[in-house]
Amino acid sequence: MSAGADRTRLLEGLVSACRAAGGVIMSSLGDASGRAMKSRHEVVTRADFGSERLLRERLRDLMPDASFIGEEEGGSPGFPCWIADPLDGTNNFAHGYPVFCVSVALVEETGPVLACVHDPTRGETFTSLRGSGAFLDGSPVRCSSAGSIGDSLLATGFPYSRTPEDLGFDLGPLLHFLGRAQGIRRGGSAALDLCYVACGRLDGFWEQHLRPWDMAAGCLLVTEAGGSAEAYEGGPWTIASGGVAAAAPGLAHELRRGIDEGRRIVEWTRPEKEGAPRKAPPAMKDPADPRA
């Protein structure tokens, strides 16, 4: 069997596993039992663990020599490796807000080579095999033709580590884009946000403080759909990146510039030292005021 045929077989098996995991998740939707708090703002549910265990078993059978790392129960690093988020958007799921998914990528030393993101509420499955394009339910998808922020619908996300004293992320880029983009969304599932960039529903997405399982599948989908996926801090995205900036090809430079400018301009979102008083935000000028 050729390498290409073998990867096609693996992708078919991955899709089957992700859809089965989606069934596990949907069977628990609306069940308020079996929840716990991982952190101040982050929920974990019985569905997270059930989905991850199914994926671990199915993918071990599919590719016995691959390692597996899941968000909830971890795993042993090594290549090739399945990197899985068994339920991306758990807080949404716990509240019955229908924006969550199963996201899995097969990662080699050169990066992700297979990806599947399954949205069980809409019955949509995004897939990609490196070098072969990106697909939604078997039909090819491409990033949008947006060429400026002013024509764009963007998305972002916020970290679970935020507190009243320290939001824990760079607010500057959000403030930069709020007055420039047609709209900004916060869906609560980074994997789906990346899929939506890949298929043109969104034109760009950025977020800090993400983990490999949040991004690996989605970043492959974006690049295979003709878009750009960089590390949030700049430079090429890798599984070691702590965040992402993804965009349609005509928007990538402007998204990067806006993130960098926003980070420089706004410095008051995080105290310099623990316990230090928060700086006052920059004064806002009224454009109708002749003194402005």
C-alpha positions in Angstrom: 0.0 0.0 0.0 1.3 3.5 -0.9 1.9 6.2 1.7 -1.0 8.2 0.2 -3.4 5.3 0.3 -2.4 4.5 3.8 -3.0 8.1 5.0 -6.4 8.1 3.2 -7.3 4.9 5.1 -6.2 6.6 8.4 -8.3 9.7 7.6 -11.3 7.5 7.0 -10.8 5.8 10.3 -10.2 9.1 12.1 -13.5 10.5 10.7 -15.3 7.4 12.0 -13.8 7.8 15.4 -14.6 11.5 15.7 -18.2 11.0 14.7 -18.5 8.2 17.2 -17.0 10.5 19.9 -19.6 13.2 18.8 -22.3 10.6 19.6 -20.9 10.1 23.1 -21.0 13.9 23.6 -24.5 14.4 22.3 -25.8 11.5 24.5 -24.8 13.6 27.5 -26.1 17.0 26.3 -28.3 18.5 29.0 -27.1 16.2 31.8 -26.1 18.4 34.7 -24.4 15.6 36.6 -20.8 14.6 36.3 -19.3 18.1 36.1 -16.2 19.4 37.9 -14.2 22.6 37.8 -10.7 22.4 36.4 -10.0 26.0 37.2 -11.9 29.2 38.2 -13.7 29.4 34.8 -13.1 26.0 33.2 -15.5 23.1 33.4 -14.8 19.4 32.7 -17.6 16.9 32.2 -18.3 13.2 32.0 -18.6 13.7 28.2 -15.0 15.0 27.9 -13.7 11.8 29.5 -16.0 9.5 27.6 -15.2 11.0 24.3 -11.4 10.9 25.0 -11.5 7.3 26.0 -13.3 6.3 22.9 -10.9 8.2 20.7 -7.9 6.7 22.5 -9.2 3.1 21.9 -10.3 3.7 18.3 -7.1 5.4 17.3 -4.9 2.9 19.0 -6.6 0.1 17.0 -6.3 2.2 13.8 -2.5 3.0 14.3 -1.0 0.9 17.1 2.5 2.4 16.8 1.3 6.0 17.2 1.3 7.8 20.6 -1.8 9.6 21.9 -2.1 12.9 23.8 -5.6 14.0 25.0 -6.6 17.1 26.8 -8.0 15.3 29.8 -5.8 12.3 30.5 -2.6 13.3 28.7 -0.4 10.6 27.2 3.1 9.9 26.1 4.8 12.2 23.6 6.5 10.9 20.5 5.9 10.8 16.7 3.7 10.0 15.1 1.2 11.2 17.6 -2.6 11.7 17.8 -3.3 15.0 19.5 -7.0 15.2 20.6 -9.4 17.6 22.1 -12.3 15.3 22.9 -14.7 18.2 23.6 -13.5 21.6 22.5 -16.0 24.1 23.9 -16.8 22.3 27.1 -18.2 25.5 28.8 -20.6 25.9 25.9 -21.6 22.2 26.1 -22.2 22.5 29.9 -24.5 25.4 29.4 -26.3 23.9 26.4 -24.8 26.4 24.0 -24.4 24.5 20.7 -20.9 25.5 19.8 -18.5 22.6 20.5 -16.7 19.9 18.7 -14.3 17.0 18.6 -10.9 17.9 17.2 -8.0 15.5 16.4 -4.8 15.7 14.4 -2.2 13.2 13.5 1.2 15.0 14.0 4.6 14.0 12.7 7.9 15.7 13.4 7.1 18.0 10.5 3.7 19.0 11.9 0.1 17.9 11.4 -0.5 15.6 8.5 -4.2 14.6 9.1 -7.0 16.5 10.7 -10.6 16.0 11.6 -12.9 18.4 13.4 -16.5 17.1 13.9 -19.3 19.4 15.0 -22.0 17.0 16.3 -24.7 19.7 16.7 -24.6 20.6 13.0 -23.5 17.3 11.7 -20.5 18.9 10.0 -17.2 17.2 9.6 -14.1 19.2 8.5 -11.1 17.1 7.2 -7.7 17.5 5.7 -4.8 15.4 4.6 -1.6 17.5 4.1 -1.1 18.3 0.5 -4.6 17.4 -0.5 -6.7 20.4 0.5 -9.4 21.0 3.1 -12.9 19.6 3.0 -16.3 20.0 4.7 -18.4 16.9 4.5 -16.3 15.8 1.5 -16.6 19.0 -0.5 -13.5 21.3 -1.0 -13.4 24.5 1.0 -11.3 27.6 0.6 -10.6 30.6 2.7 -12.4 33.8 1.9 -11.2 36.5 -0.6 -11.3 39.2 2.1 -8.5 41.8 1.5 -8.9 44.2 4.3 -9.9 44.3 8.0 -12.7 46.7 7.1 -14.4 44.0 5.0 -13.8 41.2 7.5 -15.6 39.2 10.2 -13.0 38.1 12.8 -13.1 36.0 15.9 -11.0 35.7 19.1 -11.1 34.0 22.5 -10.3 34.7 26.1 -8.3 32.6 28.5 -9.7 30.7 31.5 -7.0 32.2 33.7 -8.6 35.7 33.7 -9.4 37.4 37.1 -11.0 40.8 38.0 -7.5 42.0 38.7 -5.8 40.6 35.6 -7.5 39.6 32.4 -4.5 37.5 31.5 -4.4 38.3 27.9 -3.5 41.2 25.5 -6.7 43.3 25.3 -5.0 45.7 22.8 -5.6 43.7 19.6 -9.3 43.4 20.5 -9.6 47.1 21.0 -7.6 47.7 17.8 -9.9 45.5 15.6 -13.2 46.5 17.3 -13.3 49.8 15.5 -12.0 48.5 12.2 -13.6 45.1 11.5 -17.2 44.5 10.3 -17.6 42.3 13.3 -15.8 40.3 16.0 -17.2 37.0 17.4 -16.2 34.9 20.4 -17.6 31.4 19.8 -15.8 29.6 22.6 -14.3 26.8 20.4 -10.9 27.6 18.9 -11.0 24.5 16.7 -14.3 25.6 15.2 -13.1 29.1 14.7 -10.2 27.8 12.7 -12.5 25.6 10.7 -14.6 28.7 9.9 -11.5 30.6 8.7 -10.8 27.6 6.5 -14.2 27.5 4.9 -14.7 31.3 4.6 -17.3 31.9 7.3 -14.7 33.9 9.2 -11.9 35.9 7.6 -9.5 35.8 10.6 -9.0 34.5 14.1 -6.5 35.1 16.8 -6.1 33.9 20.4 -3.4 33.5 23.1 -2.9 30.8 25.6 -4.0 27.8 23.6 -2.8 24.3 23.8 -1.8 22.0 20.9 -5.1 20.1 20.9 -6.9 23.4 20.4 -5.0 24.3 17.3 -3.4 21.3 15.6 -6.3 20.1 13.4 -7.6 23.6 12.7 -4.2 25.0 11.6 -3.8 22.2 9.1 -7.3 22.9 7.7 -6.5 26.7 7.4 -3.3 26.2 5.5 -4.7 23.5 3.3 -7.6 25.9 2.5 -5.1 28.5 1.2 -4.8 30.6 4.4 -2.1 31.5 6.8 -1.7 30.1 10.3 1.1 31.8 12.4 2.1 31.7 16.0 0.3 34.4 18.0 3.7 35.9 18.9 4.8 35.8 15.3 6.7 33.4 13.1 5.6 29.9 11.9 3.0 28.0 13.9 4.2 24.7 15.5 2.6 22.5 18.1 4.8 24.3 20.6 3.2 27.6 19.9 1.1 29.1 22.7 -1.4 30.8 20.4 -2.4 31.4 16.8 -3.2 34.1 14.3 -5.0 32.6 11.3 -6.4 34.4 8.3 -7.5 34.4 4.7 -4.4 34.9 2.4 -5.3 38.5 1.6 -5.7 39.4 5.2 -2.8 37.8 6.9 -0.4 40.7 6.8 -3.0 43.2 8.1 -4.1 40.8 10.9 -0.5 40.4 12.0 0.1 44.2 11.9 -3.1 44.8 13.9 -2.1 42.3 16.6 1.4 43.8 16.9 0.1 47.4 17.0 -2.6 46.6 19.5 -0.1 44.9 21.8 2.2 47.9 21.8 -0.5 50.5 22.2 -2.5 49.1 25.2 -0.4 48.4 28.2 -2.9 48.9 31.0 -4.7 45.6 30.8 -2.4 43.8 33.2 -0.7 45.1 36.4 3.0 45.3 36.2 3.3 43.4 39.5 1.0 41.2 41.5 -1.1 43.4 43.7 -0.1 46.6 41.9 -2.9 49.0 41.2 -4.3 48.9 37.7 -3.3 51.7 35.4 -6.1 54.0 34.2 -7.0 53.3 30.6 -6.0 55.8 27.9 -8.4 58.7 27.7 -11.0 58.4 24.9 -11.5 61.4 22.7 -14.9 62.5 21.5 -14.5 63.1 17.7 -17.3 65.7 17.9 -15.4 67.8 20.5 -13.4 70.6 18.8 -10.8 70.3 21.5 -10.1 66.6 20.5 
